[in-house]
Amino acid sequence: MHFTGTVYRNPYWETFPLLQITRGCTHNKCKFCTMYSDVTFKMQPIEEHYCCA
């Protein structure tokens, strides 16, 4: 699976599989958070969620 941008993982869930369904943050206006300040929010196309054999 291809991930767009930096992937932030919770250290307690590092072995769980990831599925990127969005990119960025829907709110993106928090004064204390800069994780996605340079990324515009976007939904990933459904075609990228499934792998074809």
N, CA, C, O and CB atoms as a CASP TS submission, in Angstrom:
PFRMAT TS
TARGET T0000
AUTHOR 0000-0000-0000
METHOD Language model
MODEL 1
PARENT N/A
ATOM      1  N   MET     1       0.840  -1.179   0.000  1.00  0.00           N
ATOM      2  CA  MET     1       0.000   0.000   0.000  1.00  0.00           C
ATOM      3  C   MET     1       0.887   1.244   0.000  1.00  0.00           C
ATOM      4  O   MET     1       1.930   1.277   0.652  1.00  0.00           O
ATOM      5  CB  MET     1      -0.956  -0.003   1.218  1.00  0.00           C
ATOM      6  N   HIS     2       0.465   2.245  -0.724  1.00  0.00           N
ATOM      7  CA  HIS     2       1.200   3.498  -0.825  1.00  0.00           C
ATOM      8  C   HIS     2       0.616   4.520   0.147  1.00  0.00           C
ATOM      9  O   HIS     2      -0.600   4.703   0.201  1.00  0.00           O
ATOM     10  CB  HIS     2       1.164   4.039  -2.272  1.00  0.00           C
ATOM     11  N   PHE     3       1.479   5.184   0.913  1.00  0.00           N
ATOM     12  CA  PHE     3       1.050   6.231   1.835  1.00  0.00           C
ATOM     13  C   PHE     3       1.550   7.569   1.337  1.00  0.00           C
ATOM     14  O   PHE     3       2.696   7.686   0.904  1.00  0.00           O
ATOM     15  CB  PHE     3       1.558   5.958   3.269  1.00  0.00           C
ATOM     16  N   THR     4       0.698   8.581   1.395  1.00  0.00           N
ATOM     17  CA  THR     4       1.042   9.923   0.961  1.00  0.00           C
ATOM     18  C   THR     4       1.524  10.719   2.164  1.00  0.00           C
ATOM     19  O   THR     4       0.823  10.804   3.172  1.00  0.00           O
ATOM     20  CB  THR     4      -0.165  10.618   0.282  1.00  0.00           C
ATOM     21  N   GLY     5       2.699  11.296   2.069  1.00  0.00           N
ATOM     22  CA  GLY     5       3.213  12.136   3.151  1.00  0.00           C
ATOM     23  C   GLY     5       3.775  11.337   4.302  1.00  0.00           C
ATOM     24  O   GLY     5       4.009  10.133   4.193  1.00  0.00           O
ATOM     25  N   THR     6       3.987  12.027   5.406  1.00  0.00           N
ATOM     26  CA  THR     6       4.535  11.414   6.610  1.00  0.00           C
ATOM     27  C   THR     6       3.473  10.581   7.311  1.00  0.00           C
ATOM     28  O   THR     6       2.321  11.003   7.418  1.00  0.00           O
ATOM     29  CB  THR     6       5.087  12.484   7.561  1.00  0.00           C
ATOM     30  N   VAL     7       3.851   9.412   7.783  1.00  0.00           N
ATOM     31  CA  VAL     7       2.940   8.539   8.511  1.00  0.00           C
ATOM     32  C   VAL     7       3.246   8.672  10.003  1.00  0.00           C
ATOM     33  O   VAL     7       4.362   8.395  10.444  1.00  0.00           O
ATOM     34  CB  VAL     7       3.071   7.050   8.033  1.00  0.00           C
ATOM     35  N   TYR     8       2.249   9.096  10.767  1.00  0.00           N
ATOM     36  CA  TYR     8       2.379   9.202  12.217  1.00  0.00           C
ATOM     37  C   TYR     8       1.699   7.995  12.841  1.00  0.00           C
ATOM     38  O   TYR     8       0.525   7.728  12.587  1.00  0.00           O
ATOM     39  CB  TYR     8       1.761  10.536  12.753  1.00  0.00           C
ATOM     40  N   ARG     9       2.452   7.268  13.661  1.00  0.00           N
ATOM     41  CA  ARG     9       1.923   6.063  14.309  1.00  0.00           C
ATOM     42  C   ARG     9       1.931   6.221  15.815  1.00  0.00           C
ATOM     43  O   ARG     9       2.857   6.787  16.394  1.00  0.00           O
ATOM     44  CB  ARG     9       2.736   4.826  13.907  1.00  0.00           C
ATOM     45  N   ASN    10       0.887   5.713  16.433  1.00  0.00           N
ATOM     46  CA  ASN    10       0.849   5.630  17.878  1.00  0.00           C
ATOM     47  C   ASN    10       1.819   4.518  18.290  1.00  0.00           C
ATOM     48  O   ASN    10       1.700   3.400  17.789  1.00  0.00           O
ATOM     49  CB  ASN    10      -0.612   5.358  18.404  1.00  0.00           C
ATOM     50  N   PRO    11       2.774   4.789  19.185  1.00  0.00           N
ATOM     51  CA  PRO    11       3.759   3.759  19.545  1.00  0.00           C
ATOM     52  C   PRO    11       3.142   2.512  20.178  1.00  0.00           C
ATOM     53  O   PRO    11       3.749   1.442  20.139  1.00  0.00           O
ATOM     54  CB  PRO    11       4.770   4.340  20.493  1.00  0.00           C
ATOM     55  N   TYR    12       1.957   2.631  20.754  1.00  0.00           N
ATOM     56  CA  TYR    12       1.307   1.468  21.352  1.00  0.00           C
ATOM     57  C   TYR    12       0.649   0.581  20.305  1.00  0.00           C
ATOM     58  O   TYR    12       0.329  -0.575  20.582  1.00  0.00           O
ATOM     59  CB  TYR    12       0.274   1.914  22.368  1.00  0.00           C
ATOM     60  N   TRP    13       0.447   1.111  19.114  1.00  0.00           N
ATOM     61  CA  TRP    13      -0.226   0.374  18.042  1.00  0.00           C
ATOM     62  C   TRP    13       0.708   0.132  16.871  1.00  0.00           C
ATOM     63  O   TRP    13       0.237  -0.001  15.742  1.00  0.00           O
ATOM     64  CB  TRP    13      -1.465   1.127  17.570  1.00  0.00           C
ATOM     65  N   GLU    14       2.001   0.072  17.093  1.00  0.00           N
ATOM     66  CA  GLU    14       2.960  -0.017  15.987  1.00  0.00           C
ATOM     67  C   GLU    14       2.860  -1.291  15.172  1.00  0.00           C
ATOM     68  O   GLU    14       3.333  -1.322  14.037  1.00  0.00           O
ATOM     69  CB  GLU    14       4.338   0.101  16.516  1.00  0.00           C
ATOM     70  N   THR    15       2.266  -2.338  15.705  1.00  0.00           N
ATOM     71  CA  THR    15       2.144  -3.589  14.955  1.00  0.00           C
ATOM     72  C   THR    15       0.801  -3.703  14.233  1.00  0.00           C
ATOM     73  O   THR    15       0.593  -4.658  13.484  1.00  0.00           O
ATOM     74  CB  THR    15       2.325  -4.774  15.891  1.00  0.00           C
ATOM     75  N   PHE    16      -0.112  -2.757  14.439  1.00  0.00           N
ATOM     76  CA  PHE    16      -1.415  -2.793  13.790  1.00  0.00           C
ATOM     77  C   PHE    16      -1.273  -2.339  12.340  1.00  0.00           C
ATOM     78  O   PHE    16      -0.487  -1.434  12.059  1.00  0.00           O
ATOM     79  CB  PHE    16      -2.433  -1.905  14.546  1.00  0.00           C
ATOM     80  N   PRO    17      -2.009  -2.940  11.420  1.00  0.00           N
ATOM     81  CA  PRO    17      -1.938  -2.505  10.020  1.00  0.00           C
ATOM     82  C   PRO    17      -2.557  -1.117   9.849  1.00  0.00           C
ATOM     83  O   PRO    17      -3.484  -0.751  10.571  1.00  0.00           O
ATOM     84  CB  PRO    17      -2.652  -3.520   9.102  1.00  0.00           C
ATOM     85  N   LEU    18      -2.040  -0.356   8.896  1.00  0.00           N
ATOM     86  CA  LEU    18      -2.555   0.978   8.631  1.00  0.00           C
ATOM     87  C   LEU    18      -3.348   0.991   7.327  1.00  0.00           C
ATOM     88  O   LEU    18      -3.014   0.289   6.372  1.00  0.00           O
ATOM     89  CB  LEU    18      -1.409   1.997   8.574  1.00  0.00           C
ATOM     90  N   LEU    19      -4.396   1.799   7.306  1.00  0.00           N
ATOM     91  CA  LEU    19      -5.186   2.022   6.115  1.00  0.00           C
ATOM     92  C   LEU    19      -5.399   3.523   6.000  1.00  0.00           C
ATOM     93  O   LEU    19      -6.142   4.106   6.790  1.00  0.00           O
ATOM     94  CB  LEU    19      -6.547   1.242   6.166  1.00  0.00           C
ATOM     95  N   GLN    20      -4.768   4.142   5.044  1.00  0.00           N
ATOM     96  CA  GLN    20      -4.887   5.585   4.886  1.00  0.00           C
ATOM     97  C   GLN    20      -6.147   5.904   4.099  1.00  0.00           C
ATOM     98  O   GLN    20      -6.229   5.611   2.907  1.00  0.00           O
ATOM     99  CB  GLN    20      -3.642   6.170   4.185  1.00  0.00           C
ATOM    100  N   ILE    21      -7.138   6.510   4.769  1.00  0.00           N
ATOM    101  CA  ILE    21      -8.381   6.868   4.093  1.00  0.00           C
ATOM    102  C   ILE    21      -8.511   8.373   3.896  1.00  0.00           C
ATOM    103  O   ILE    21      -9.323   8.836   3.096  1.00  0.00           O
ATOM    104  CB  ILE    21      -9.568   6.349   4.878  1.00  0.00           C
ATOM    105  N   THR    22      -7.708   9.128   4.631  1.00  0.00           N
ATOM    106  CA  THR    22      -7.663  10.574   4.443  1.00  0.00           C
ATOM    107  C   THR    22      -6.224  11.029   4.468  1.00  0.00           C
ATOM    108  O   THR    22      -5.318  10.289   4.852  1.00  0.00           O
ATOM    109  CB  THR    22      -8.485  11.306   5.524  1.00  0.00           C
ATOM    110  N   ARG    23      -6.039  12.262   4.048  1.00  0.00           N
ATOM    111  CA  ARG    23      -4.721  12.885   4.088  1.00  0.00           C
ATOM    112  C   ARG    23      -4.900  14.229   4.766  1.00  0.00           C
ATOM    113  O   ARG    23      -5.804  14.982   4.404  1.00  0.00           O
ATOM    114  CB  ARG    23      -4.091  13.036   2.647  1.00  0.00           C
ATOM    115  N   GLY    24      -4.069  14.545   5.730  1.00  0.00           N
ATOM    116  CA  GLY    24      -4.194  15.813   6.445  1.00  0.00           C
ATOM    117  C   GLY    24      -5.230  15.740   7.545  1.00  0.00           C
ATOM    118  O   GLY    24      -5.599  14.661   8.008  1.00  0.00           O
ATOM    119  N   CYS    25      -5.695  16.912   7.955  1.00  0.00           N
ATOM    120  CA  CYS    25      -6.632  17.024   9.079  1.00  0.00           C
ATOM    121  C   CYS    25      -7.851  17.824   8.647  1.00  0.00           C
ATOM    122  O   CYS    25      -7.712  18.838   7.962  1.00  0.00           O
ATOM    123  CB  CYS    25      -5.953  17.689  10.309  1.00  0.00           C
ATOM    124  N   THR    26      -9.037  17.387   9.035  1.00  0.00           N
ATOM    125  CA  THR    26     -10.258  18.087   8.647  1.00  0.00           C
ATOM    126  C   THR    26     -10.357  19.459   9.303  1.00  0.00           C
ATOM    127  O   THR    26     -10.897  20.387   8.701  1.00  0.00           O
ATOM    128  CB  THR    26     -11.476  17.254   9.007  1.00  0.00           C
ATOM    129  N   HIS    27      -9.857  19.603  10.500  1.00  0.00           N
ATOM    130  CA  HIS    27      -9.944  20.883  11.216  1.00  0.00           C
ATOM    131  C   HIS    27      -8.726  21.756  10.911  1.00  0.00           C
ATOM    132  O   HIS    27      -8.864  22.869  10.404  1.00  0.00           O
ATOM    133  CB  HIS    27     -10.060  20.645  12.739  1.00  0.00           C
ATOM    134  N   ASN    28      -7.550  21.251  11.220  1.00  0.00           N
ATOM    135  CA  ASN    28      -6.263  21.877  10.902  1.00  0.00           C
ATOM    136  C   ASN    28      -6.142  23.333  11.359  1.00  0.00           C
ATOM    137  O   ASN    28      -5.476  24.131  10.700  1.00  0.00           O
ATOM    138  CB  ASN    28      -6.034  21.811   9.427  1.00  0.00           C
ATOM    139  N   LYS    29      -6.778  23.686  12.480  1.00  0.00           N
ATOM    140  CA  LYS    29      -6.689  25.045  13.004  1.00  0.00           C
ATOM    141  C   LYS    29      -6.263  25.070  14.476  1.00  0.00           C
ATOM    142  O   LYS    29      -6.331  26.120  15.114  1.00  0.00           O
ATOM    143  CB  LYS    29      -8.026  25.749  12.842  1.00  0.00           C
ATOM    144  N   CYS    30      -5.833  23.955  15.013  1.00  0.00           N
ATOM    145  CA  CYS    30      -5.420  23.895  16.417  1.00  0.00           C
ATOM    146  C   CYS    30      -4.136  24.693  16.616  1.00  0.00           C
ATOM    147  O   CYS    30      -3.202  24.572  15.823  1.00  0.00           O
ATOM    148  CB  CYS    30      -5.219  22.426  16.869  1.00  0.00           C
ATOM    149  N   LYS    31      -4.081  25.493  17.649  1.00  0.00           N
ATOM    150  CA  LYS    31      -2.898  26.318  17.945  1.00  0.00           C
ATOM    151  C   LYS    31      -1.717  25.466  18.405  1.00  0.00           C
ATOM    152  O   LYS    31      -0.566  25.862  18.225  1.00  0.00           O
ATOM    153  CB  LYS    31      -3.233  27.360  19.019  1.00  0.00           C
ATOM    154  N   PHE    32      -1.989  24.298  18.999  1.00  0.00           N
ATOM    155  CA  PHE    32      -0.940  23.466  19.585  1.00  0.00           C
ATOM    156  C   PHE    32      -0.428  22.370  18.663  1.00  0.00           C
ATOM    157  O   PHE    32       0.584  21.738  18.965  1.00  0.00           O
ATOM    158  CB  PHE    32      -1.442  22.848  20.837  1.00  0.00           C
ATOM    159  N   CYS    33      -1.102  22.131  17.551  1.00  0.00           N
ATOM    160  CA  CYS    33      -0.737  21.008  16.676  1.00  0.00           C
ATOM    161  C   CYS    33      -0.229  21.510  15.330  1.00  0.00           C
ATOM    162  O   CYS    33      -0.874  22.325  14.671  1.00  0.00           O
ATOM    163  CB  CYS    33      -1.941  20.073  16.467  1.00  0.00           C
ATOM    164  N   THR    34       0.932  21.012  14.937  1.00  0.00           N
ATOM    165  CA  THR    34       1.484  21.367  13.629  1.00  0.00           C
ATOM    166  C   THR    34       1.729  20.126  12.770  1.00  0.00           C
ATOM    167  O   THR    34       2.437  20.201  11.765  1.00  0.00           O
ATOM    168  CB  THR    34       2.790  22.150  13.800  1.00  0.00           C
ATOM    169  N   MET    35       1.149  18.984  13.156  1.00  0.00           N
ATOM    170  CA  MET    35       1.385  17.735  12.430  1.00  0.00           C
ATOM    171  C   MET    35       1.059  17.847  10.950  1.00  0.00           C
ATOM    172  O   MET    35       1.833  17.390  10.110  1.00  0.00           O
ATOM    173  CB  MET    35       0.572  16.623  13.040  1.00  0.00           C
ATOM    174  N   TYR    36      -0.065  18.442  10.624  1.00  0.00           N
ATOM    175  CA  TYR    36      -0.512  18.494   9.232  1.00  0.00           C
ATOM    176  C   TYR    36      -0.664  19.923   8.734  1.00  0.00           C
ATOM    177  O   TYR    36      -1.443  20.169   7.813  1.00  0.00           O
ATOM    178  CB  TYR    36      -1.826  17.759   9.079  1.00  0.00           C
ATOM    179  N   SER    37       0.051  20.855   9.311  1.00  0.00           N
ATOM    180  CA  SER    37      -0.107  22.261   8.930  1.00  0.00           C
ATOM    181  C   SER    37       0.263  22.526   7.474  1.00  0.00           C
ATOM    182  O   SER    37      -0.238  23.480   6.878  1.00  0.00           O
ATOM    183  CB  SER    37       0.738  23.133   9.828  1.00  0.00           C
ATOM    184  N   ASP    38       1.122  21.709   6.896  1.00  0.00           N
ATOM    185  CA  ASP    38       1.534  21.909   5.507  1.00  0.00           C
ATOM    186  C   ASP    38       0.823  20.968   4.532  1.00  0.00           C
ATOM    187  O   ASP    38       1.189  20.901   3.359  1.00  0.00           O
ATOM    188  CB  ASP    38       3.028  21.722   5.387  1.00  0.00           C
ATOM    189  N   VAL    39      -0.201  20.236   5.017  1.00  0.00           N
ATOM    190  CA  VAL    39      -0.914  19.271   4.187  1.00  0.00           C
ATOM    191  C   VAL    39      -2.382  19.664   4.092  1.00  0.00           C
ATOM    192  O   VAL    39      -3.039  19.861   5.115  1.00  0.00           O
ATOM    193  CB  VAL    39      -0.768  17.840   4.755  1.00  0.00           C
ATOM    194  N   THR    40      -2.896  19.777   2.886  1.00  0.00           N
ATOM    195  CA  THR    40      -4.305  20.064   2.678  1.00  0.00           C
ATOM    196  C   THR    40      -5.114  18.786   2.873  1.00  0.00           C
ATOM    197  O   THR    40      -4.716  17.719   2.406  1.00  0.00           O
ATOM    198  CB  THR    40      -4.546  20.659   1.269  1.00  0.00           C
ATOM    199  N   PHE    41      -6.258  18.894   3.570  1.00  0.00           N
ATOM    200  CA  PHE    41      -7.101  17.722   3.803  1.00  0.00           C
ATOM    201  C   PHE    41      -7.640  17.195   2.478  1.00  0.00           C
ATOM    202  O   PHE    41      -8.064  17.959   1.611  1.00  0.00           O
ATOM    203  CB  PHE    41      -8.263  18.065   4.761  1.00  0.00           C
ATOM    204  N   LYS    42      -7.615  15.868   2.345  1.00  0.00           N
ATOM    205  CA  LYS    42      -8.115  15.221   1.139  1.00  0.00           C
ATOM    206  C   LYS    42      -8.510  13.788   1.462  1.00  0.00           C
ATOM    207  O   LYS    42      -7.820  13.099   2.213  1.00  0.00           O
ATOM    208  CB  LYS    42      -7.058  15.257   0.012  1.00  0.00           C
ATOM    209  N   MET    43      -9.620  13.345   0.894  1.00  0.00           N
ATOM    210  CA  MET    43     -10.025  11.939   1.006  1.00  0.00           C
ATOM    211  C   MET    43      -9.235  11.152  -0.035  1.00  0.00           C
ATOM    212  O   MET    43      -9.074  11.610  -1.166  1.00  0.00           O
ATOM    213  CB  MET    43     -11.587  11.760   0.799  1.00  0.00           C
ATOM    214  N   GLN    44      -8.745   9.982   0.336  1.00  0.00           N
ATOM    215  CA  GLN    44      -8.035   9.129  -0.610  1.00  0.00           C
ATOM    216  C   GLN    44      -9.068   8.441  -1.508  1.00  0.00           C
ATOM    217  O   GLN    44     -10.118   8.028  -1.015  1.00  0.00           O
ATOM    218  CB  GLN    44      -7.141   8.076   0.135  1.00  0.00           C
ATOM    219  N   PRO    45      -8.801   8.308  -2.804  1.00  0.00           N
ATOM    220  CA  PRO    45      -9.722   7.593  -3.701  1.00  0.00           C
ATOM    221  C   PRO    45      -9.896   6.143  -3.244  1.00  0.00           C
ATOM    222  O   PRO    45      -8.946   5.509  -2.784  1.00  0.00           O
ATOM    223  CB  PRO    45      -9.205   7.635  -5.163  1.00  0.00           C
ATOM    224  N   ILE    46     -11.108   5.634  -3.378  1.00  0.00           N
ATOM    225  CA  ILE    46     -11.428   4.274  -2.921  1.00  0.00           C
ATOM    226  C   ILE    46     -10.587   3.230  -3.647  1.00  0.00           C
ATOM    227  O   ILE    46     -10.328   2.162  -3.092  1.00  0.00           O
ATOM    228  CB  ILE    46     -12.918   3.978  -3.131  1.00  0.00           C
ATOM    229  N   GLU    47     -10.155   3.512  -4.869  1.00  0.00           N
ATOM    230  CA  GLU    47      -9.342   2.561  -5.620  1.00  0.00           C
ATOM    231  C   GLU    47      -8.013   2.277  -4.923  1.00  0.00           C
ATOM    232  O   GLU    47      -7.442   1.201  -5.104  1.00  0.00           O
ATOM    233  CB  GLU    47      -9.089   3.087  -7.025  1.00  0.00           C
ATOM    234  N   GLU    48      -7.516   3.216  -4.135  1.00  0.00           N
ATOM    235  CA  GLU    48      -6.246   3.026  -3.448  1.00  0.00           C
ATOM    236  C   GLU    48      -6.386   2.186  -2.182  1.00  0.00           C
ATOM    237  O   GLU    48      -5.376   1.827  -1.577  1.00  0.00           O
ATOM    238  CB  GLU    48      -5.645   4.364  -3.106  1.00  0.00           C
ATOM    239  N   HIS    49      -7.593   1.869  -1.771  1.00  0.00           N
ATOM    240  CA  HIS    49      -7.825   1.104  -0.546  1.00  0.00           C
ATOM    241  C   HIS    49      -7.744  -0.391  -0.754  1.00  0.00           C
ATOM    242  O   HIS    49      -7.520  -1.136   0.201  1.00  0.00           O
ATOM    243  CB  HIS    49      -9.161   1.448   0.024  1.00  0.00           C
ATOM    244  N   TYR    50      -7.919  -0.840  -1.969  1.00  0.00           N
ATOM    245  CA  TYR    50      -7.944  -2.261  -2.246  1.00  0.00           C
ATOM    246  C   TYR    50      -6.816  -2.659  -3.166  1.00  0.00           C
ATOM    247  O   TYR    50      -6.437  -1.909  -4.066  1.00  0.00           O
ATOM    248  CB  TYR    50      -9.266  -2.657  -2.847  1.00  0.00           C
ATOM    249  N   CYS    51      -6.289  -3.822  -2.942  1.00  0.00           N
ATOM    250  CA  CYS    51      -5.206  -4.320  -3.775  1.00  0.00           C
ATOM    251  C   CYS    51      -5.758  -5.389  -4.720  1.00  0.00           C
ATOM    252  O   CYS    51      -6.489  -6.286  -4.300  1.00  0.00           O
ATOM    253  CB  CYS    51      -4.049  -4.889  -2.903  1.00  0.00           C
ATOM    254  N   CYS    52      -5.412  -5.285  -5.949  1.00  0.00           N
ATOM    255  CA  CYS    52      -5.877  -6.269  -6.951  1.00  0.00           C
ATOM    256  C   CYS    52      -4.820  -7.340  -7.143  1.00  0.00           C
ATOM    257  O   CYS    52      -3.623  -7.054  -7.132  1.00  0.00           O
ATOM    258  CB  CYS    52      -6.196  -5.579  -8.313  1.00  0.00           C
ATOM    259  N   ALA    53      -5.258  -8.548  -7.314  1.00  0.00           N
ATOM    260  CA  ALA    53      -4.338  -9.663  -7.532  1.00  0.00           C
ATOM    261  C   ALA    53      -4.029  -9.859  -8.977  1.00  0.00           C
ATOM    262  O   ALA    53      -3.268 -10.760  -9.329  1.00  0.00           O
ATOM    263  CB  ALA    53      -4.896 -10.927  -6.971  1.00  0.00           C
TER
END
